[in-house]
């Protein structure tokens, strides 16, 4: 078994159905039958020092990753979960937080983490209602679980894209390592606005990379996709990294952009392009769904697209 996603597939095959589970492992958030005719969205993410972030003043450093304050790390830990709720066009409600703190300086670190968590939770009216705190001799670990509810348009899954749909993103991609991976604002409000305006066939947040996350959406929707290379919006960070990879390569594979990728019917997509109905947001059509395969079309030539992106290695 190779990698995180193979393990997720293995897990899904062995996870029995349950009368209260509407959506299980494999989407951005799970959905439970909570009360009569009500779903509860549930998502969780764990951040590990030395893998997901580098902490200021820590002996654990990652080459090429700038150290960040505990407050920024706390903010990110909450924001990545809020982004998952956004990907379902949901409304975040509450969160629980568990931390594994180093024994030395753990109390001051916990206080700064909490302030960062609150910075972004308060912005989206999300209550922090509890959790667990432990100390150990290892590095900082923080896990956040967010509970939400469907928005007015219902739960948007990864599995509804159809051949002929247009694919959109909500912002520029690539180069997130220069700061966006810590300081992004999850697209909760934008997703809710989109869902109130049009029928979204499928949606996913771009956490692991455009190519990798598109592959997940296509796998769940049982279709393929073509990306139009010249249409993919490239961030300024992707353009100025100055390494051996092109800005397009960064946009396709860097990950942690936390923009939304969504699929809509072609005529609906053309209307979105004309009207641009969300103030301050430029919606960009970057491709279309097809019957099968993943493709990159560049200068009129169509080539297979490798689903590059971030994955946690599991041997």
N, C-alpha and C positions, 0 to 999 in steps of 0.2 A: 504494500500500500504506500503510495507516494503522495504526501502532502495533505494539507488541511482539507481540501475539497473532496478528496477521495475518502477521508474519514467521515465527512459530513454525509456523503452518499451511503457509506456503510451504515452509519447511524440511522439514516432515514429508512433504510430497508428493514431495520430491526426495531423500529419504533411503532408499537401497535396503535391502532386508532383508539380514540376515546370519545365518549359522547359529548364532553365539554370542549374538545379541541376542534376548532374550525380550520385553523391553519397551523400546521406543525413546523418542524425544522425545514429550512430551505428558502424562506423568504426574508425580507428585511426585519419583520417582526412576526411573532406568533399572534393568533387570535383565539380567545376563549369565549364560550357562551357564559356570560356572567350573570345577568338577570334576565327576565323575560324579554326576548327580542333585543338583547343588548350584547355587544361584543366587547371584550377587553383586549387591547393590544399589549403585548409584552415583548420587550427586547432587552438584551444585555450585552455589554462589551467589557472586556478586561484589558487594561493597559499595564505593560510591564517595563520597568526601568531597564535600559540596555537594549531593548527591542523596539518599543513603541515611542520612547522618549529618552532624553538625556537630562538629568536633573542638575541644576546649578550646584556647584560645590561637592558633587559626588565623585567618588573615585571611579565609578563606572561610566566610561565615556564611549561613544560610538563615533568612529571616524566619519566626518562629513555631516554630522548632526549637531547643530548648535545647541548648547545647554539652554534649558528653559526654567523659569521659576516654578515653584510648586503651585502658585496661583494659576498660572497659565495651563499647567498640566491638569489641575482640577477642572478648569473650564473645558478643556478638550474632552476629558473623560465624560462629562455630561453632554457636551455638544454632539459627540459621535452617536450617542443613543437617541438624542432628539432628531438627528438626521435620519435615523432608521424609521422613526415615527413619521417624519415628513415623507419618506418614500412610500408610505402606505396612505398618504393624504389623511393622516390622523391628527388628533389633538392630544398633546401630552398632558398628563394630569398629575402624576406623582412619581417619585423615584426613591429607591433605597440604594445605599452606598456601603460597600465593604472595602476596607483597606488593610493591607499588610504593611506595617510601618517598621522602619529600622529602629532598633532600640535606642540608639544614640540620636537625640534631637527629634524624636518622633512626635512629641506633642506640638512643638512649633510648626513642624511640617504639616501635621494634620489640620492645624488652624488655617494655614495658608491654602491647603487643598480645599477646605470647606468654603473659604471665601471665593475661590475660583468656581467651584461648583454652583454656588449661589449666584454669581455674576450672570451666568447664562440661564440657569433655571428660573430665576426671577423674571428675566426678560420674556420668558414664554409661560409664565404663570404656572410653573411646575413645582409642586411642594416636595421637599426632601423630608420623608416621613420616618426614616430609620435606617438601619443597616447593622454593620458589625465592624469592630476595630480590634486588630491583633497586632502584636509586635513580634519580631523575629530577627535573626541574624542575617537575613537576606536583603535584597534590594526592595525598593518601593513597588508595591502592587496595588492597583485600585480597580475595583469592579463596580459598575453602576448598572442598575436595572431600572428601566422606565416603563411605567404603565400608562396607557393612553386609551382613547376611544375613537371610533371611526368619525371622520368628518361628515359633512352634509352629503357628500357624493358617495359615501360608503368606502369600504376598504379597497384600495387599489393594489393589486398583486403584480408579481412578475410574469404571470402566466397568461395574459390576455392579448398579447401582440399577434397580429395577423399579417400574412403576406400582403403587400401593398400599403401598409401603414408607413407614415413618415416618423422618423426618429429625431427627437429634439434634445438639446441640453440647455441648461439654465445659465451657463456662464463659461468663461474661459478655463482651459485645462492645462495641466503640466506644471512642474517646478514647485510643487507644494512644499518641498523640503525647505524652501527659503522663508517659510513663515506661515503660509496659509494652513498647513496641517494643524497648527496650534490655534490660530486666530479666526478661523472661518465662522460664519453665522449660518446655522442650519436653515434650510429652505422650508421651514414649517409653514409660514404664512403664504409663501408663493405657491406651495403645493395645494393648500386649501383653496386659494383663489383660482388656480387652474381647474381644480375639480369642480368648482362651482360654475365655471364657464363652459367647459367642454367635457365630453366623455373620454376619460383616459383609459386606454386599453391595457397598458402595463407601465410600471415605473420601478426604478431602482436608484439608490443613491450611489455615487461613484466614489467608493472607498478604496477599492483594490486596483483601480485602473480602468480606463474606458474600455479597452479591448476585453479584459477579463470579466468586467461586470456586464458588458453586452453579451458575452458568451453565456453567462448565467441566465440573463433574461431570455435569450433565445432558447436555451435548453428547457426552461420552464414553459415557454410558449410553443415549443415544438416547431420552430421556424428558423430561418436563417436571416442574415442581414448583410447589407452593403454599406460601408462608410465612405463618404465622399471626402477624400483627404483635404482638398482645398477649402472645404466648408467648416472643418473642425476649428473652433476658436482656440487660439493659442494664447496662453497667459504671457505677460511680460517676463515673469520669472522663467518660464520655459525657454524664452528667447535668449536670456542672458546667463544661463548656467555655464555655457562655454566649455562643455566637455565634448567627448567624442560622439555623443548622441544628438540627433537633430531635435529641434523643438517639437516636431510631429511625434517622434518616438517618445519624448517625454509626455506629451498629451495622451498618447495611447497607453502608456504603461506605468507612469509614476504612481498613481493612486493618491488617496487622501485629498482629493479636490472637494469632495462632498457637495458637488453639484448634483442635480437630478437628471437622469436620462429617462425619457418617456416616449411612448408610442401612441399615436392618434391616427384616425382615419385620414387619408391624404387630403380630402377637401377641407376637413377641420384644420389640418396643419397649415394649408395655404392661407386660411383665414387668420390663424394666429400670426403668421408671418406678416400679413398685410396690416393687421390692427395692433399688434404688440400690446395686448390689453393690460399688462401688469406694469405699473409705473416703476421706473428704475431698473427694470429687468429686460435684457435683450434675449429673446428666445431665438435659438439658432437651429435650423434643420440641418442635420449632419449625415443623413442616410435614409435608408428605407428597409423595411423587412421584405424578405424573399422566402421562397419555399425552403431552401436549405443552404447550409454552408455559411462561413464567415469570410467576408471579402473586404478588401480595401481598394477603392477605385481612385487612381492617381494619374493625372494627365491623360485621361481617357483609357487607361489600361487597368484591368481588374486582376488583382492578385489575391491568393489566399491570405487571410489575416490570422496571425498567431495570437491566441488569447493571452497576451503577456500582461503581467501585473504582479501585485504582491500576493504571496501566499506563505503561511507559516509552514515550514518544513517539518514533516513527521516521518521518521524512518520506520 
